[in-house]
Amino acid sequence: MKKFVWRLQRILDLKNKQEELKKSELLKITEKLILAQTQLLEQERILAELLLEIANKEIKSRLKDQEFFLKCSSSNRELIKKLTQRVRELESEQRKKIEEIFQIRREKESLEKLRAKAREEYDKEQEKLEQKLLDETAAIAFIRQSSGAQTIRI
């Protein structure tokens, strides 16, 4: 019996490789996103701790510290804005990669359905050929028996 060969198998293999590549890209983007989010949270935590520390001081020393904090916190706020923008960009990039993966997966599933259908048709055709061969063998055996019985009678 001959082996099942599907013409589109290379395309399916290519889609599998593309999906794996996109998954690894998504993983890298997700790692960058987590790092940016962590940095953002750390900067926000630092600001919150400094504000809390200033709020717990006496009024006289608090005023000087608040003035200093307001002067110095502008650079920290700028960093927070940049990190927030970076997080948004990475989230957008992550969504795009996820959509690409879903698109490849849909294409791959379609190809797998086509392959399953082709395999089913192949199996049916092989069963027909096998049945035909069995029918021919049975017919030949019957003819031999019939002709063998006739030769003995004569």
ABEGO torsion letter per residue (X at the ends): XBBBBBAAAAAAAAAAAAAAAAAAAAAAAAAAAAAAAAAAAAAAAAAAAAAAAAAABBAAAAAAAAAAAAAAAAAAAAAAAAAAAAAAAAAAAAAAAAAAAAAAAAAAAAAAAAAAAAAAAAAAAAAAAAAAAAAAAAAAAAAAAAAAAAAAAX
